[in-house]
Amino acid sequence: MNSRNASRMRLLFLLVFLLVQVSLPAMAYAADYAIGADLSFLKQAEDRGTVFKDANEPKPGLQIFKDHGYNWIRLRLFHTPTRLPNDLEYTKTLAADAKAMGYKFLLNYHYSDTWADPGKQYIPAAWEGKSHAELVQAVLEYTRDTVAAFREGGAMPDMVQIGNEITPGMLWPDGRLPQNWDNFAELLKAGVEGVQAGAGDAPRPRIMIHIDRGGDLARTKYFFDKLNTYDVPYDVIGQSFYPWWHGSLLDLRENLNFMANEYDKDIMLVEVAYNWRRAEYRNKPAPFPETPEGQAQFLDEVHRLLLSTPNHRGIGIFWWEPAVTGGLRSRGMFDDDGNALPVINVFDKWTRGK
C-alpha cells in the first residue's frame, strides 16, 4: 500500500471511529429513556378492592401501564408513616412486583414520616433531638440499610432521589434553606454515601436531585449554582412541573434548554400531572381544557418539549400518581369507575412498533 492510500485508510478509520463515538450517546439515550409513573398508592388501592380497567377490561394496574409503554416506576418511601402506606415493607413489595415485570425503579426518599415538599420537610420522629452530626450519621445508616433491604428483596433501585422537592432544603430545621446550606450539603452527601454502601457489590444507582421549579429558570439557577459549589455528587436533575404552580410551556422550554446547556446533567420531569375535570382552573384561563382530552394533550405537549431538550439531556418523564384516589383523583389516569382515560394512550405511538 503506498503512502497516499495508507493516509486515506487512516482517515477513513478515523471518520468511522468518530461516527461511532457520536452515535453511542444517542443510542444509549434511546435505550434508557424513561416513560414512568409514580404508582406509590397503587398497591393500597388494589388491596382495598379498587379494580382498574383498560378499555373496560379489568387488569392489574402494573400490567395496564406496561401495555402502554411504561418502563419505569417511581415509589416514595417514608421513614415511619402513621397513616400513609409507604413504609419499607409496602414499598419493597410493590417495587419487587414491578421489577419482576421488567420495570426500572426510581426510589424517592422523603426523609420524613409524611409528605416532604416545598411547604414542609418534617424530621422523622425517630430522629428528633439529634445533633447535626447525629443526623448526618442517621441519614447515612438509614439510606444504607434500606437500599440493602431493597437489593436483598429483589427490588434494587436503578435510581435514587436524595429527598423530595428539596428547593427549601430537608430535615428542618437542621437542613433548612437558605439558612443552612453547609448542613444541607452534608446531609445530601450522607444520603449518597448511604446509597453506595447499601448497593454492596452491585453498581451504585444513579443519584437524582429533585426540586420543584420546572418553569422557573431563575430559581433553578440559584439552587444548582449554589449546590454545585459543595461538590455534591449527583447524576440527574429532577424537576416537578404542574402548570398551575410552575409556569407555562414556554417557561418549561426555556428552563430545559438552560439546564441542559449549563449543567451537563441528564434531566427528568419526575412529577407532572394535569386534571381531567375542573379543579385548578375554575377562575383563570387554562392552557388546556380540564377534560379527559385536554389532560392527554397536556402530557403529549410536555413530552415533546422534553424530547427536544438540547444534547439529548431530557431522559424521562413521570406522571404523579395515576392511581390516586380521593380528592386528587382528578389528576389521575382513571375515571371514577376505574376505567383508564385517554391519557393512558399518549405513549403508544412512541413505544409500539412492529
C-alpha positions in Angstrom: 0.0 0.0 0.0 1.5 3.3 -1.0 1.7 6.3 1.4 -1.3 8.1 -0.2 -3.6 5.0 0.1 -2.3 4.5 3.7 -3.3 8.0 4.6 -6.7 7.6 3.1 -7.3 4.4 5.1 -6.2 6.1 8.3 -8.6 9.0 7.5 -11.4 6.5 6.8 -10.8 4.7 10.1 -10.7 8.0 12.0 -14.1 9.0 10.4 -15.7 5.7 11.3 -14.4 6.0 14.9 -15.8 9.5 15.3 -19.1 8.5 13.9 -19.4 5.6 16.4 -18.5 7.9 19.3 -21.1 10.4 18.2 -23.8 7.8 17.8 -23.2 6.0 21.1 -24.7 8.7 23.4 -27.8 8.9 21.2 -28.1 5.1 21.2 -27.8 5.0 25.0 -30.3 7.8 25.3 -32.9 5.9 23.2 -32.5 2.7 25.2 -32.7 4.4 28.6 -35.5 6.9 28.1 -37.9 6.6 31.0 -41.6 6.6 30.5 -42.7 6.4 34.1 -45.4 6.8 36.7 -45.3 7.4 40.4 -47.6 4.5 41.5 -47.0 4.7 45.2 -50.7 4.4 46.0 -51.4 1.6 43.5 -50.9 -1.4 45.9 -53.0 0.2 48.6 -55.8 1.0 46.1 -55.9 -2.6 44.8 -55.6 -4.1 48.3 -58.7 -2.1 49.2 -60.6 -3.6 46.3 -60.2 -0.9 43.5 -60.3 -2.6 40.1 -58.5 -0.8 37.3 -59.7 -1.3 33.8 -58.3 -0.6 30.3 -61.0 -0.3 27.6 -63.4 -1.7 30.2 -61.3 -4.8 30.7 -60.1 -5.4 34.4 -56.4 -5.8 34.7 -53.7 -5.4 37.3 -52.6 -1.8 37.4 -48.9 -2.6 36.7 -50.0 -4.5 33.6 -52.1 -1.7 32.2 -49.1 0.7 32.3 -46.8 -2.0 30.9 -49.2 -2.4 28.0 -48.9 1.3 27.2 -45.1 1.5 27.1 -44.3 2.5 30.7 -40.9 1.1 31.7 -40.2 2.9 35.0 -41.9 3.0 38.3 -41.3 5.7 41.0 -42.1 4.9 44.6 -41.9 7.1 47.7 -40.5 5.9 51.0 -41.4 7.4 54.4 -39.4 6.6 57.5 -42.2 5.6 59.9 -45.6 6.6 58.5 -48.6 6.6 60.8 -51.4 7.0 58.3 -49.9 6.6 54.8 -48.9 3.1 53.5 -45.5 3.9 52.1 -43.2 2.2 54.6 -40.3 0.0 53.7 -42.2 -3.4 53.5 -45.0 -1.9 51.5 -42.7 -0.2 49.1 -40.3 -3.1 48.8 -43.2 -5.5 47.9 -44.6 -3.1 45.2 -41.1 -2.5 43.8 -40.3 -6.2 43.6 -43.5 -6.8 41.7 -42.6 -4.1 39.2 -39.0 -5.3 38.8 -40.3 -8.8 38.1 -42.3 -7.4 35.2 -39.2 -5.6 33.7 -39.8 -2.1 35.1 -36.9 0.0 36.3 -37.3 1.6 39.7 -36.7 5.1 41.0 -36.7 5.2 44.8 -37.9 8.5 46.3 -36.7 9.2 49.8 -38.8 11.7 51.7 -36.6 11.5 54.9 -39.8 12.1 56.8 -42.7 10.2 58.3 -45.1 12.1 56.0 -45.1 14.3 52.9 -41.9 16.3 52.3 -42.4 19.1 49.8 -41.7 22.8 49.4 -44.0 23.7 52.3 -42.7 21.2 54.8 -39.7 19.0 55.4 -40.5 17.5 58.8 -37.8 15.4 60.5 -38.8 11.8 61.3 -40.0 11.4 64.9 -37.2 8.8 65.4 -34.6 11.5 64.7 -35.9 14.3 66.8 -33.4 15.9 69.2 -30.4 14.7 67.3 -27.4 17.0 66.7 -26.3 17.8 63.1 -23.6 15.2 63.3 -26.0 12.6 64.5 -28.5 13.5 61.8 -25.8 13.0 59.1 -25.0 9.6 60.5 -28.7 8.7 60.7 -29.2 9.6 57.1 -26.2 7.5 56.0 -27.2 4.5 58.0 -30.9 4.6 57.2 -30.2 5.0 53.5 -27.6 2.3 53.5 -29.9 -0.2 55.4 -33.0 0.5 53.2 -31.1 0.3 49.9 -29.7 -3.0 51.1 -33.2 -4.2 52.0 -34.4 -3.4 48.5 -31.4 -5.2 47.0 -31.9 -8.3 49.1 -35.6 -8.3 48.4 -35.1 -8.4 44.6 -36.0 -4.7 44.1 -32.7 -2.9 43.7 -33.3 0.7 42.7 -31.9 1.9 39.4 -32.0 5.5 40.5 -32.4 7.2 43.9 -33.7 10.6 44.9 -32.0 12.1 47.9 -35.0 13.9 49.2 -38.2 15.1 47.6 -38.7 18.6 46.1 -35.8 19.9 48.2 -35.7 23.5 47.0 -36.2 24.7 50.6 -33.8 22.1 52.0 -34.6 19.0 54.0 -34.8 17.7 57.6 -35.9 21.1 59.0 -34.6 23.0 60.9 -31.1 21.5 60.6 -31.0 21.4 56.7 -33.4 24.3 56.0 -32.5 26.7 53.2 -31.3 29.3 52.7 -30.1 29.5 56.4 -28.2 26.2 56.5 -26.5 25.3 53.2 -23.5 23.7 54.8 -25.7 21.4 56.8 -27.9 20.6 53.8 -24.9 19.7 51.7 -23.6 17.3 54.3 -27.0 15.6 54.6 -27.1 15.1 50.9 -23.6 13.7 50.8 -24.6 11.3 53.6 -27.5 10.1 51.6 -25.3 9.5 48.5 -22.8 7.6 50.7 -25.6 5.5 52.1 -26.8 4.6 48.6 -23.3 3.5 47.7 -22.9 1.4 50.9 -26.3 -0.2 50.5 -25.6 -1.2 46.9 -22.9 -3.6 48.1 -21.2 -5.2 45.1 -23.9 -4.0 42.8 -23.4 -0.9 40.6 -24.5 2.2 42.5 -27.9 3.5 41.4 -27.8 6.9 39.6 -28.4 9.8 42.0 -31.1 12.4 41.4 -31.5 15.8 43.0 -35.2 16.8 42.8 -36.6 20.4 43.0 -40.0 21.9 42.2 -39.0 24.6 39.7 -39.8 23.2 36.2 -40.8 26.6 34.7 -38.6 28.8 37.0 -35.2 29.3 35.4 -34.0 31.9 37.9 -34.7 29.8 41.0 -33.3 26.7 39.3 -30.1 28.5 38.5 -29.8 29.8 42.1 -30.3 26.4 43.6 -27.9 24.4 41.3 -25.3 27.1 41.1 -25.1 27.1 44.9 -25.4 23.3 45.3 -22.5 22.8 42.8 -20.1 24.8 45.0 -20.4 22.0 47.5 -19.3 19.2 45.1 -22.3 17.0 46.0 -22.1 14.0 43.6 -25.3 13.5 41.5 -26.2 12.4 38.0 -29.7 13.6 37.2 -31.6 16.8 37.7 -35.3 16.1 38.6 -38.0 18.7 38.2 -41.6 18.9 39.0 -43.9 20.7 36.5 -47.5 21.4 37.4 -48.5 24.4 35.2 -50.8 26.0 37.8 -47.8 26.3 40.1 -44.7 26.2 37.9 -45.4 28.3 34.8 -46.2 28.0 31.1 -44.9 25.6 28.5 -42.6 28.3 27.2 -41.2 28.7 30.7 -40.6 25.0 30.9 -38.9 25.0 27.5 -36.6 27.9 28.5 -35.6 26.1 31.7 -35.0 22.8 30.0 -32.7 24.4 27.5 -30.9 26.3 30.2 -30.3 23.3 32.4 -29.1 21.1 29.5 -26.6 23.7 28.3 -25.5 25.0 31.7 -25.1 21.9 33.9 -24.2 19.0 31.6 -26.5 16.7 33.5 -29.4 14.4 32.4 -32.8 15.9 33.2 -36.1 14.2 34.2 -39.5 15.7 34.6 -40.1 13.5 37.6 -43.5 14.8 38.6 -46.1 16.1 36.0 -49.9 16.0 36.1 -53.0 17.6 34.8 -56.7 17.3 35.7 -59.3 15.5 33.6 -62.1 17.5 35.2 -62.3 21.1 36.5 -60.1 21.7 39.5 -57.2 24.2 39.2 -58.6 26.5 36.5 -62.0 27.4 37.8 -61.3 31.2 37.8 -58.5 31.6 35.3 -57.7 30.6 31.7 -56.3 27.1 31.4 -53.5 26.1 28.9 -55.6 23.0 28.1 -59.2 22.1 28.8 -59.6 20.3 32.1 -61.2 17.4 30.3 -60.0 13.8 29.5 -58.9 15.0 26.1 -57.2 18.1 27.5 -55.3 16.0 30.0 -53.9 13.8 27.2 -53.0 16.9 25.1 -51.0 18.3 28.1 -48.9 15.2 28.5 -48.2 14.9 24.8 -47.0 18.5 24.6 -44.8 18.3 27.7 -43.3 15.1 26.4 -42.5 16.7 23.1 -40.8 19.6 24.8 -38.7 17.1 26.9 -37.7 15.2 23.7 -36.4 18.5 22.2 -34.1 19.2 25.2 -30.6 20.1 23.8 -27.9 17.4 23.7 -30.4 14.6 24.4 -30.4 15.6 28.1 -34.1 15.1 28.6 -34.2 11.4 29.6 -37.6 10.7 31.0 -41.0 11.8 32.3 -43.1 10.6 35.2 -46.8 11.2 35.9 -47.6 11.8 39.5 -49.9 9.2 40.9 -52.1 7.9 38.1 -53.8 5.6 40.6 -54.5 8.3 43.2 -58.0 8.2 44.8 -60.0 10.7 46.9 -59.8 14.4 46.3 -56.8 14.2 43.9 -58.4 11.7 41.6 -59.0 14.4 39.0 -55.2 14.3 38.5 -55.1 10.5 38.0 -55.4 8.5 34.8 -58.6 6.6 35.7 -62.2 7.8 36.0 -64.4 7.3 39.0 -65.3 3.8 37.7 -61.7 2.8 37.4 -61.6 3.0 33.6 -58.4 4.3 32.0 -58.7 7.8 30.5 -57.3 8.8 27.1 -54.1 10.0 28.7 -53.0 6.3 29.1 -52.6 6.1 25.3 -50.1 9.1 24.9 -47.0 6.9 24.6 -48.5 4.2 22.4 -47.2 5.9 19.3 -43.7 6.2 20.7 -43.4 2.7 22.0 -45.3 0.4 19.7 -43.6 -0.8 16.5 -43.6 -4.0 14.5 
